[in-house]
Amino acid sequence: MAIRAIVFDIGGVLEYTAPLKWPTKWEKQLQLKSGELGERIRDAVLRGSIGEISEQYFYQTLADRLGLDDAQLEAITEDIWTEYLGTFNVELADYFHSLRSRFKTAIISNSFVGARERESAHYHLDEITDLIIYSHEVGISKPEPRIFQMTWEHLGVQPSEMIFLDDVDKMVTAASLLGIHAIQFKNNAQAIAAIEACIHAQE
């Protein structure tokens, strides 16, 4: 069955992201034990990733649980979003955008409240694809099957007509089990070659 849709992940694919440094930085500044910051806000982070809380509620939780004044809250917020957004993978984004003339395209992202506004402002992701499904907006995150099903239904295709690119092995495995042509991202050249090979193999 011919490929009709191409779907990409964001973090680690369209955005280069490094291991988070802000928790360690702020544990030192606030004189917390290693791992303590994460423990204090873990539930809020999880709830924010599936849209159970607002962005403002998360910031208030940060301030309350970490004892932050206004200046500290502004600074930690800046650190969080700077690392979240990473560095734009321009080459891959241009390739992804070019596919839009031939295929339906979408993005599936395990995200956080506020991500759409910032990623649109910084990288204009909303302009390079037909659809973006953020976990914080739909209340479901990868690798849950329903988020993949939601994507192919929105695009009007079958899973066997869809290619999905992600850098995380368990996401690729989950998509493959649903009949999607799933490819694990290693680098731009490898990913583009694999996508093109899959397209041609299904023609």
N, C-alpha and C positions, 0 to 999 in steps of 0.2 A: 504494500500500500504506500503510495507516494507521501512524502513529507509535506505537510501543509502549515505547520506551526513550529516556531523556534522559541524556546523559553530559557532565559538566563537567570542566574542568581546575581546578587549584588556584591555583598561583602566577600572578599577573596577572589572575586571574578571581575566585575565591572569596577570595583574599588579595591585597591591594594590596601589591606589592613594588617597591621602588626599586632603582636601580643600586647594586651592592655598594660600601660604603664601608670595610668592615673591612680589606680587603687593603692599601689605601693607608695607613690609620691605622697598621697594624702594621708596614708597611715603614718608616714614619718612626720608630716607636718602636724598631725593631730595627736601624735604620740600613742597610736593604737598598736596592738599586737598584729603580727603578720596574719592576714586572713580575716581580721576582725571587721574591717570595713565591709567586706562582702557579706559576712554573716549578718550584719546589722540591717542591710538593705536588700538582702536576697529576695525576699517575698515581693518587695516593691518592683524590683527589676523584672521578675517573672510576670507580675500582673501588668506591668507596662508593655511587655512584649506581646501580650494578647489583648491589649486595649481595655483592661478592667479598671484602669485608673487614668486620669488625665495627666498631661505633662506637668501642669502646675501642682497637682497633688504629689507627683513624684518629687518635685523640687522641695516642697514643704516637708516631705518625709525625710529627704536628705538633710535639710536644715535641722529638723527636730531630733533625728537619731544620731547625727554626728555633732550636734552643737555648733552649727555654723552661723556666723554673723552674715550680714548681707553681702559684704565684700568677698568673703570666703565662698559663699554660695555662687556668686557670679563667676568666680575664678574656677571652681570645680566644674561648673556647668560648661564653661568654655573648654576645659580639658577633656571632658567626656565627649562632647560633640566633635572636637578636632580629631580625636582618635577614632570615633565612630565613622566619620566620613572618609578617613584615610586619604589616599591619593587616587585620583581618577585614572583608570586604565583607558587612555584615549584611543589607542590602537584597536583594542577589542570593542570599545563602544562604537567606534566608526564602522567596524565590520558588522556589528549587531544592527546598527541603523541601516546599513546597506541591504540587509536581508529583508527589510520591511517592504521593499518594492515587489518581492516575490513570494513572501510568506506572511502569515499572521504572526505577530510577535508579542511576547509578554515577559514580565519579570515576576518571579516569586521571591519574596524576601522575608526572612525571619527578622523582624524589625522592632522598632521601639516608638512609642508615642512621640510625635514631632519629626519623624524621619522623612515623611513625604515632603513637608515644607522645606526642610533643609536640603534634601537631595535635589529637589526641583530647583531651588535657588542656586545651589553650588554647581550642579552638574547637568541640570535640565533633562533629567532622565525621562520625565513625562513627555518630552518632545521626540524621543528616539524609539518609542515603542507604542504599540496599540493599547497595552494594558499593564498596570502594575498592581499586583496583589501583595499587600503588606499584612503580615501576621497580626499586627496591632489593630488593623482595621477590620479584619474578618474573624478574629478570635480563634484562629487556628494557626499552628506553626508546623513547618516541616520537621520531621518526616511523616506527619500524619497524612494518610491517604486522601482525606477530604480536601486538603488544600490543592492537591494536584487535580483531583476531580473537578473542583470548582474552576480551575484554570482551563482545562480542556472544554468544559461546558460553556464558559464565557466565550471562548474562541470558536466554538462550533465545530470542533474536530474530535476524532477518536484518539485514545492514547497512543495507538500504533502510528498515528500520523504526526506525532510530536517529538521533537528533540529537546532534551533538557540538559543544561550545562550547570554544574555545581562543583565546588572545590572539595566538599566534604563527602567522604565515602558513604556514610550512612544515608545521606540524602539521595545519592546516586543509586544506591541499592534499593531504597524505598520506591523510587520512580521506576526502576527497572522491573520490580515485582508487579507493577501495575500495567506493564506492557509498553511503557514509554521507552524511547531510544535515549538512554541516559549516558552522559559522557562526563567523566571526572576531569575538571580543569587542572592542568599542571603548569602550562605556560601558554602564551598567545598562539605561537606557531603550532603547537600540538593540538590545542583546542580547535583552531580554525580548520586544520587539516582533517581532524576527526569529524567535525560537523560536515564539511564538504564531502568526505568519503561516505558518510551516512546518507546524505541527500542523494548522491549519485547511485548508491546501492539500492535505494528504494524507488528509483525512477522506473 
